[in-house]
Amino acid sequence: MTAVQLGAFAFLVGLTLCGLAGSIMEMVSGRRLAFAAPYVTPAHVFRSLTMTVAAGPFMLVNDALDAHREQRLSTAGLGSCMCTAVVWLMALGVVTITIASLVGSLLSLPLDQFRS
């Protein structure tokens, strides 16, 4: 695979994971994704970090679009947030592919290797 194909694959994996996590979180809570309660709270740091890693790009885009509509964020700032979300999605895809590859290689080991 070429670098462009690998980058596109990582982006699409990250987009899929983020979309699934974000949709599930919105359906469960009944609220739009944002860097606010109930998704991000200081009382539940681990849960907040997990939700931010999984659906953070969509939280960022939602908050940036709201700020741009209210004219608190310039068009250049909105573009910067969109670029950041793309990089975040690619990084999330790379991490997901790496974890899936490691788990797949561990599951394909013969059981004799675990017996001593």
C-alpha positions in Angstrom: 0.0 0.0 0.0 1.2 3.5 -0.7 1.4 6.2 2.0 -1.8 7.9 0.7 -3.7 4.6 0.9 -2.5 3.9 4.4 -3.3 7.5 5.5 -6.8 7.2 4.0 -7.3 3.8 5.7 -6.2 5.2 9.1 -8.5 8.2 8.6 -11.5 6.1 7.7 -10.9 3.7 10.6 -10.7 6.7 13.0 -13.8 8.2 11.4 -15.7 5.0 11.8 -14.7 4.4 15.5 -15.4 8.1 16.3 -18.8 8.0 14.6 -19.9 4.8 16.3 -18.8 6.0 19.7 -20.3 9.5 19.2 -23.6 8.2 18.0 -23.9 5.7 20.9 -23.0 8.4 23.4 -25.6 10.8 21.9 -28.3 8.2 21.9 -27.6 7.2 25.5 -27.4 10.7 26.9 -30.0 12.4 24.5 -27.7 15.4 24.2 -25.4 16.7 21.4 -21.7 15.9 21.7 -19.6 18.7 23.3 -16.8 19.3 25.6 -19.3 19.7 28.5 -21.3 17.7 30.9 -22.4 14.9 30.8 -19.5 13.9 28.5 -16.6 15.8 30.2 -16.7 16.3 34.0 -14.0 16.8 36.6 -15.8 14.3 38.9 -15.2 11.4 36.5 -11.8 12.0 35.0 -11.2 8.5 33.5 -14.7 8.4 31.9 -14.2 11.9 30.5 -10.8 11.0 29.0 -12.2 7.8 27.5 -15.1 9.7 25.9 -12.8 12.5 24.7 -10.4 10.0 23.1 -13.2 8.1 21.4 -15.5 11.0 20.2 -13.3 14.1 20.7 -13.0 15.1 17.0 -16.8 15.3 16.8 -16.9 17.2 20.1 -14.3 19.6 18.7 -16.2 20.1 15.4 -19.6 20.6 17.1 -18.1 23.2 19.5 -16.2 25.0 16.7 -19.3 25.2 14.5 -21.3 26.6 17.4 -18.7 29.2 18.2 -18.4 30.1 14.5 -22.2 30.6 14.2 -22.1 32.8 17.3 -19.2 34.7 15.7 -16.8 33.8 18.5 -14.5 32.0 16.1 -13.2 33.3 12.8 -13.2 31.3 9.6 -9.5 30.7 9.9 -10.0 29.4 13.4 -12.8 27.1 12.2 -10.5 25.8 9.5 -7.8 25.1 12.1 -10.3 23.2 14.2 -11.3 21.1 11.2 -7.6 20.3 10.3 -7.0 19.3 14.0 -10.0 17.0 13.9 -8.7 15.3 10.7 -5.3 14.8 12.3 -7.0 13.5 15.5 -9.1 11.0 13.4 -6.0 9.8 11.7 -4.1 9.3 15.0 -7.2 7.5 16.4 -7.2 5.2 13.3 -3.5 4.4 13.7 -3.9 3.6 17.3 -7.0 1.4 16.6 -5.2 -0.4 13.8 -2.2 -1.0 16.0 -4.2 -2.4 18.8 -6.3 -4.6 16.5 -3.0 -5.9 14.9 -1.5 -6.7 18.3 -4.7 -8.5 19.5 -4.9 -10.4 16.3 -1.3 -11.6 16.6 -1.8 -12.6 20.2 -5.0 -14.6 19.3 -3.2 -16.4 16.5 -0.4 -17.7 18.8 -0.5 -21.5 19.5 -1.5 -22.4 23.0 1.7 -24.3 23.5 3.6 -21.0 23.8 1.6 -20.2 27.0 2.3 -23.5 28.7 5.6 -23.7 30.5 
